[in-house]
Amino acid sequence: MFKYRQAELKSNMPPYLRHLEYTKGFDVTAIIAGPDDSPYESGLFAVAIAFDDYYLIFVFATPIYHLNVSDTRVVNALQLNSSESLE
């Protein structure tokens, strides 16, 4: 099933995905385009996505400055998915 999904995604990539390579197991490296109407609009960003036993690890290979990205380029997914509101 996973091999089928890999082939399907590679043959029909979303417009923001410029390159996709599967490394070991379920790990992925990719190049994504910055979203339209944002400060990152004209940029291309290399990312490494790894799945460990407990959660997804998403690391930017390209330096990026964002509140949810640490200085080691790891995305803080727990903070992104938080249901706490800022009041």
Secondary structure, 3 states (H helix, E strand, C coil): CHHHHHHHHHHCCCCCEEEEEECCCCCEEEEEECCCCCCCCCCEEEEEEEECCCCEEEEECCCCCCCCECCCCEECHHHHCCCCCCC
